[in-house]
């Protein structure tokens, strides 16, 4: 072992991995393509051995980052402020033993995977290391670097799998909503059958007219419109059910709402003429840009128009629907109003609750308005309904203009994770109020205006856990809009907090889908207040 020491003033060195994008070795039954990038801390006082370990671990991929320190003191200092996927620890160090580090990690309740490396292996050392929670044990002998790389790959994979299991409660809030949707689907089979039978009547009747010649006095165009109307109604019902059951995501783009609504009204107005319903538009001059999914916006406004036209057809035998759009300082405001009888006062408070139906016979599944409300909320918008003084109903959809979307408070000190979060949030139209030091967040916590909060656990200054504790006391209104993202979800204080104040927790690394799921869930909670 090299006796050369580092001074206490020497800081840890960061080495960005330059290896291939995929692991170059096979690790038993592990799928190397699942080894997503992470941070590895190597604690080795021998400079040559340290470099060799770093080079060996580099084989895992180009996006991995390695921090190399030479003393136990530096190791604990770095662990206090940064999360790592694994720590590789040499048994013999100048200021303490690797066993001392393992004991300290265990006593502080840090949930981090560890690999012990030693040239002085013995059964007694191995047993003691396992008792202290070490994930793997590698003896320095010929070819040990290959074994070390395999051990790191295996340890990181198994540790992440364990984290995901331990954080299952955190993701339950998202999954529970999905499962609740699924169980609720069983309770409305009859309404679905009813809704499908109605448009099928159009299609069947038109087909029989054409086949038997009964409808020879009708223009072919009229019959084809009946078929298209029925098919469109069934398609929309199926789309709504799939959306409700799976809550599928969609890529968001910069959308000119004025042009979008103009095209929608022009397309639908011809179809509604058959129902004696006149559809017109009152749109401000564009562009009125929002960050949104085009299919989602189509679903929102087609549903509102369809509901209004159905109500007019049933209650009034026809009427008028107006789609209006105005632009405020930071929001696009779209309104769909009709000349019908309005919404029953007792229905208004539960209008956007799943399976709430109204009208003659309680028609429909009661899903449409619930789904579109969720879509609007996920876009950081608001939706409301009211009865007009002169009669009729009006639905108002407020969507943030591009660049004025919801604001996420983000506490994260790692630059590459900051960049990833910024990319993900930008794609959802969410602005980021970024801080790398928890002390900064605590200073502005009382007066801060955020829609959602994303906290890393270990950051310089105050940690994410300290911020979370402060939020419980000073800003409880933020708790149902907060998520924790970290590789150290075994933190004892966090676990105690989550028992009484459950918040979604995502272990690093996470997929884009997992991250977006929770962000959209929080946006729903924020916008539906």
JOVENTA-V141630 format. One record per residue. N is the residue number from 1. OMEGA is omega as a letter, one per 20 degrees, with the letter a starting at -180 (999 if undefined). NEAR is the number of other C-alpha atoms within 8 Angstrom. D_LAST is the distance of its C-alpha to the last C-alpha in Angstrom with 2 decimals. Layout:
BEGIN
N&OMEGA&NEAR&D_LAST / N&OMEGA&NEAR&D_LAST
END
This chain:
BEGIN
1&a&3&61.86 / 2&a&6&61.99 / 3&a&6&62.39 / 4&a&6&60.97 / 5&r&7&58.15 / 6&r&8&55.25 / 7&a&5&54.77 / 8&a&6&51.67 / 9&a&4&50.81 / 10&r&6&50.57 / 11&r&7&46.98 / 12&r&10&45.78 / 13&r&7&46.52 / 14&r&8&44.03 / 15&r&8&45.58 / 16&a&9&43.65 / 17&a&11&44.94 / 18&a&8&47.06 / 19&r&9&47.91 / 20&a&10&47.27 / 21&r&8&43.84 / 22&r&9&44.63 / 23&a&11&46.44 / 24&a&7&50.18 / 25&r&5&51.05 / 26&a&7&50.42 / 27&r&10&48.83 / 28&a&4&50.08 / 29&a&4&47.66 / 30&r&7&44.69 / 31&a&7&43.38 / 32&a&10&43.65 / 33&r&7&41.34 / 34&r&5&38.49 / 35&a&10&39.23 / 36&a&6&36.40 / 37&r&9&37.02 / 38&r&10&36.62 / 39&r&12&38.16 / 40&r&13&41.34 / 41&r&13&42.92 / 42&r&14&46.72 / 43&a&15&48.57 / 44&a&14&52.28 / 45&r&14&54.76 / 46&a&11&57.39 / 47&a&8&56.73 / 48&r&6&58.45 / 49&r&8&56.82 / 50&r&13&53.41 / 51&r&8&53.94 / 52&r&9&55.15 / 53&r&11&52.07 / 54&a&11&49.80 / 55&r&8&51.79 / 56&a&11&51.68 / 57&r&10&47.91 / 58&a&12&47.61 / 59&a&13&48.61 / 60&r&15&45.11 / 61&a&14&43.88 / 62&a&13&43.43 / 63&r&10&39.80 / 64&r&13&40.43 / 65&a&12&40.78 / 66&r&13&43.26 / 67&a&12&43.58 / 68&r&14&47.08 / 69&a&14&47.98 / 70&a&14&51.30 / 71&r&14&50.66 / 72&r&13&48.68 / 73&r&7&47.44 / 74&r&12&46.00 / 75&a&12&44.46 / 76&r&9&42.54 / 77&a&8&41.54 / 78&a&9&40.05 / 79&r&9&38.29 / 80&a&7&36.56 / 81&a&10&34.69 / 82&r&8&34.61 / 83&r&10&33.70 / 84&r&13&36.48 / 85&r&12&36.92 / 86&r&14&40.30 / 87&r&13&42.89 / 88&a&12&46.59 / 89&r&12&48.69 / 90&a&12&52.45 / 91&a&10&54.06 / 92&r&8&56.35 / 93&a&13&54.94 / 94&a&9&56.66 / 95&r&7&54.51 / 96&r&10&53.34 / 97&r&12&53.44 / 98&r&13&50.91 / 99&r&8&50.77 / 100&r&8&49.68 / 101&r&11&46.75 / 102&r&12&45.79 / 103&a&9&46.00 / 104&r&8&43.85 / 105&a&10&41.16 / 106&a&10&41.19 / 107&a&7&41.19 / 108&r&6&38.18 / 109&a&9&36.21 / 110&r&10&35.74 / 111&r&10&34.96 / 112&r&10&37.23 / 113&a&12&39.92 / 114&r&13&43.45 / 115&a&16&46.82 / 116&a&14&49.96 / 117&a&12&52.96 / 118&r&11&56.41 / 119&a&7&60.10 / 120&a&6&61.01 / 121&r&8&59.57 / 122&r&6&60.59 / 123&a&6&59.46 / 124&r&6&58.69 / 125&a&8&56.42 / 126&a&10&54.63 / 127&r&8&54.05 / 128&r&8&52.78 / 129&r&13&50.43 / 130&r&10&48.98 / 131&r&7&48.58 / 132&r&9&46.54 / 133&r&9&44.20 / 134&a&13&45.69 / 135&r&9&44.62 / 136&a&10&47.97 / 137&a&11&51.41 / 138&r&12&53.65 / 139&r&10&57.26 / 140&r&9&58.77 / 141&a&6&61.58 / 142&a&4&62.77 / 143&a&6&59.95 / 144&a&10&57.26 / 145&r&9&55.06 / 146&r&8&54.56 / 147&r&9&53.63 / 148&r&12&51.24 / 149&r&12&49.41 / 150&a&9&49.14 / 151&r&12&47.95 / 152&r&11&45.19 / 153&a&12&44.05 / 154&a&10&44.14 / 155&a&14&42.51 / 156&a&12&39.57 / 157&a&9&38.98 / 158&a&8&39.27 / 159&r&10&37.14 / 160&r&11&34.28 / 161&r&8&34.60 / 162&r&8&34.46 / 163&a&12&31.39 / 164&r&10&29.59 / 165&a&7&30.65 / 166&r&8&29.67 / 167&a&12&26.19 / 168&r&8&25.75 / 169&a&8&23.31 / 170&a&11&21.12 / 171&a&12&21.10 / 172&a&9&20.82 / 173&r&9&17.04 / 174&a&10&17.57 / 175&a&8&20.80 / 176&r&8&19.68 / 177&r&8&17.20 / 178&a&11&20.22 / 179&r&8&22.59 / 180&r&8&20.49 / 181&a&10&20.50 / 182&a&9&24.23 / 183&r&8&24.99 / 184&a&8&23.15 / 185&a&9&25.29 / 186&a&7&28.28 / 187&a&6&27.09 / 188&r&9&27.25 / 189&a&8&30.58 / 190&r&6&32.03 / 191&r&10&29.48 / 192&r&10&29.91 / 193&r&8&33.66 / 194&a&9&33.42 / 195&r&11&31.40 / 196&a&10&33.91 / 197&a&8&36.90 / 198&r&9&36.12 / 199&r&13&36.34 / 200&r&11&39.18 / 201&r&9&41.04 / 202&a&12&41.03 / 203&a&13&42.33 / 204&a&8&44.92 / 205&a&8&46.20 / 206&r&13&46.66 / 207&r&9&48.46 / 208&r&10&50.75 / 209&a&11&51.58 / 210&a&10&52.65 / 211&a&6&54.54 / 212&a&7&56.44 / 213&r&8&56.97 / 214&a&8&55.46 / 215&a&9&53.15 / 216&r&8&55.98 / 217&r&5&55.30 / 218&r&7&51.78 / 219&r&7&51.29 / 220&a&6&50.42 / 221&r&6&47.48 / 222&r&8&46.06 / 223&r&10&46.44 / 224&r&9&44.91 / 225&r&9&41.87 / 226&r&11&41.49 / 227&a&12&41.65 / 228&r&9&39.16 / 229&r&11&36.75 / 230&a&14&36.92 / 231&r&11&36.71 / 232&r&8&33.71 / 233&r&9&31.88 / 234&r&11&32.70 / 235&r&8&31.72 / 236&r&8&28.28 / 237&r&10&27.82 / 238&r&8&29.00 / 239&a&8&26.79 / 240&a&11&23.70 / 241&r&9&24.87 / 242&r&9&25.58 / 243&a&10&22.28 / 244&a&10&20.52 / 245&a&10&23.01 / 246&a&7&23.19 / 247&a&8&20.07 / 248&r&5&22.64 / 249&a&4&22.08 / 250&r&7&23.76 / 251&a&7&25.22 / 252&a&11&23.50 / 253&r&9&25.80 / 254&a&9&26.10 / 255&r&11&25.79 / 256&a&11&27.10 / 257&r&11&24.82 / 258&r&13&27.52 / 259&a&9&30.22 / 260&a&9&28.07 / 261&r&9&27.11 / 262&r&10&30.70 / 263&a&8&32.10 / 264&a&9&29.75 / 265&a&12&30.69 / 266&a&8&34.36 / 267&a&8&34.37 / 268&a&9&32.66 / 269&a&11&34.45 / 270&r&8&37.75 / 271&a&10&36.43 / 272&r&12&34.87 / 273&r&9&38.18 / 274&a&7&39.58 / 275&a&10&37.10 / 276&r&10&38.05 / 277&a&14&34.67 / 278&a&11&34.74 / 279&a&12&32.07 / 280&a&10&32.09 / 281&r&9&30.20 / 282&a&8&29.49 / 283&r&10&28.58 / 284&a&9&28.85 / 285&a&6&31.28 / 286&i&8&30.16 / 287&r&8&29.47 / 288&a&12&25.69 / 289&r&10&24.81 / 290&r&13&21.61 / 291&a&13&21.39 / 292&r&14&20.83 / 293&a&10&22.56 / 294&a&9&24.95 / 295&r&7&24.99 / 296&r&10&21.23 / 297&r&9&21.23 / 298&r&9&24.22 / 299&a&9&22.51 / 300&a&11&19.58 / 301&r&8&21.99 / 302&r&8&24.78 / 303&r&11&22.62 / 304&r&11&21.56 / 305&a&10&25.24 / 306&r&8&26.57 / 307&a&8&24.50 / 308&a&12&25.69 / 309&r&13&29.26 / 310&r&8&29.41 / 311&r&11&28.33 / 312&a&15&30.91 / 313&a&13&33.56 / 314&a&7&33.14 / 315&a&8&32.71 / 316&a&10&34.62 / 317&a&9&36.88 / 318&r&11&35.45 / 319&a&13&33.82 / 320&r&10&32.00 / 321&r&15&28.83 / 322&r&12&27.91 / 323&a&15&25.83 / 324&r&11&25.12 / 325&r&12&23.96 / 326&a&9&23.67 / 327&r&10&23.05 / 328&a&7&21.36 / 329&a&4&21.77 / 330&a&8&19.23 / 331&r&11&17.82 / 332&a&14&19.52 / 333&r&12&18.62 / 334&r&11&20.00 / 335&r&12&20.52 / 336&a&13&22.26 / 337&a&12&23.89 / 338&a&13&26.68 / 339&a&12&29.44 / 340&a&13&28.84 / 341&a&9&28.32 / 342&a&10&24.54 / 343&r&10&21.95 / 344&a&6&22.78 / 345&a&6&20.72 / 346&a&5&20.21 / 347&a&9&18.74 / 348&a&10&16.07 / 349&a&7&13.43 / 350&a&7&14.07 / 351&a&9&14.91 / 352&r&9&12.77 / 353&a&9&13.59 / 354&r&9&16.51 / 355&r&7&19.94 / 356&a&11&19.11 / 357&r&9&22.16 / 358&a&8&23.67 / 359&a&7&26.75 / 360&r&5&30.31 / 361&a&5&30.66 / 362&a&7&27.03 / 363&r&9&27.92 / 364&a&10&26.19 / 365&a&12&24.40 / 366&a&11&20.92 / 367&a&13&19.77 / 368&a&9&19.79 / 369&r&13&16.64 / 370&a&12&14.68 / 371&a&12&16.29 / 372&r&11&15.87 / 373&r&11&12.13 / 374&r&9&12.17 / 375&a&10&14.69 / 376&r&14&12.88 / 377&a&16&9.79 / 378&r&12&12.58 / 379&r&14&14.20 / 380&a&14&11.52 / 381&r&12&11.24 / 382&r&12&9.52 / 383&a&11&11.25 / 384&r&7&12.09 / 385&r&9&15.24 / 386&r&9&17.65 / 387&a&10&21.29 / 388&a&9&23.69 / 389&a&4&26.16 / 390&a&4&29.12 / 391&a&10&27.96 / 392&a&13&26.07 / 393&r&15&22.46 / 394&r&12&20.44 / 395&a&12&17.65 / 396&r&11&16.16 / 397&r&12&15.12 / 398&r&11&14.32 / 399&r&13&15.40 / 400&r&15&16.27 / 401&r&13&20.04 / 402&a&10&22.06 / 403&r&7&22.11 / 404&a&9&18.89 / 405&r&12&16.48 / 406&a&12&13.82 / 407&r&12&15.49 / 408&r&13&16.33 / 409&a&13&18.10 / 410&r&11&21.05 / 411&a&15&23.69 / 412&a&14&26.67 / 413&a&11&30.34 / 414&a&7&32.11 / 415&a&7&32.77 / 416&r&6&33.04 / 417&r&9&29.71 / 418&a&10&28.17 / 419&r&8&29.73 / 420&a&8&28.46 / 421&r&8&24.83 / 422&r&9&25.20 / 423&a&8&26.64 / 424&a&10&23.95 / 425&r&11&21.05 / 426&a&9&23.01 / 427&r&10&23.46 / 428&a&10&19.72 / 429&a&14&19.44 / 430&r&11&17.81 / 431&a&12&19.49 / 432&r&10&20.80 / 433&a&8&21.26 / 434&r&8&24.09 / 435&r&12&25.84 / 436&a&10&28.77 / 437&a&14&29.16 / 438&r&16&26.75 / 439&r&8&28.34 / 440&a&8&26.91 / 441&r&11&23.33 / 442&a&11&24.05 / 443&a&7&25.49 / 444&a&8&22.41 / 445&a&10&19.76 / 446&a&8&19.15 / 447&a&5&18.54 / 448&r&6&17.20 / 449&a&5&14.34 / 450&r&9&13.29 / 451&r&12&10.65 / 452&a&15&12.44 / 453&r&12&15.53 / 454&a&12&18.76 / 455&r&12&21.54 / 456&a&12&25.18 / 457&a&12&26.87 / 458&r&12&30.13 / 459&r&16&30.32 / 460&a&10&32.77 / 461&r&7&32.20 / 462&a&11&29.31 / 463&r&14&28.25 / 464&r&13&24.87 / 465&r&10&25.27 / 466&r&9&25.92 / 467&r&12&22.82 / 468&r&8&20.81 / 469&r&9&22.65 / 470&r&10&21.92 / 471&r&12&18.16 / 472&a&10&18.33 / 473&a&7&20.11 / 474&a&8&18.83 / 475&a&11&15.28 / 476&r&8&13.81 / 477&a&5&10.24 / 478&a&10&11.36 / 479&a&11&12.85 / 480&r&8&10.45 / 481&a&12&10.58 / 482&r&13&14.35 / 483&r&12&17.40 / 484&r&12&21.07 / 485&a&12&23.80 / 486&r&13&27.35 / 487&a&13&30.75 / 488&a&12&31.01 / 489&r&13&28.48 / 490&r&11&31.15 / 491&a&10&30.56 / 492&a&7&30.99 / 493&r&7&28.57 / 494&a&10&25.80 / 495&r&10&26.74 / 496&r&8&26.63 / 497&a&10&23.18 / 498&r&9&21.81 / 499&a&7&23.32 / 500&a&6&21.11 / 501&a&8&18.08 / 502&r&8&18.01 / 503&r&11&17.03 / 504&r&13&18.26 / 505&r&12&21.75 / 506&r&15&23.81 / 507&r&14&27.54 / 508&i&8&29.41 / 509&r&9&30.62 / 510&r&8&27.84 / 511&r&6&27.96 / 512&a&7&26.00 / 513&r&6&24.60 / 514&a&9&23.44 / 515&a&10&21.83 / 516&r&9&20.10 / 517&a&9&18.90 / 518&r&12&17.03 / 519&r&9&15.76 / 520&r&9&14.40 / 521&r&10&12.86 / 522&r&12&11.10 / 523&r&15&10.10 / 524&a&12&8.57 / 525&a&11&6.55 / 526&a&12&5.78 / 527&a&12&5.53 / 528&r&7&3.82 / 529&999&4&0.00
END
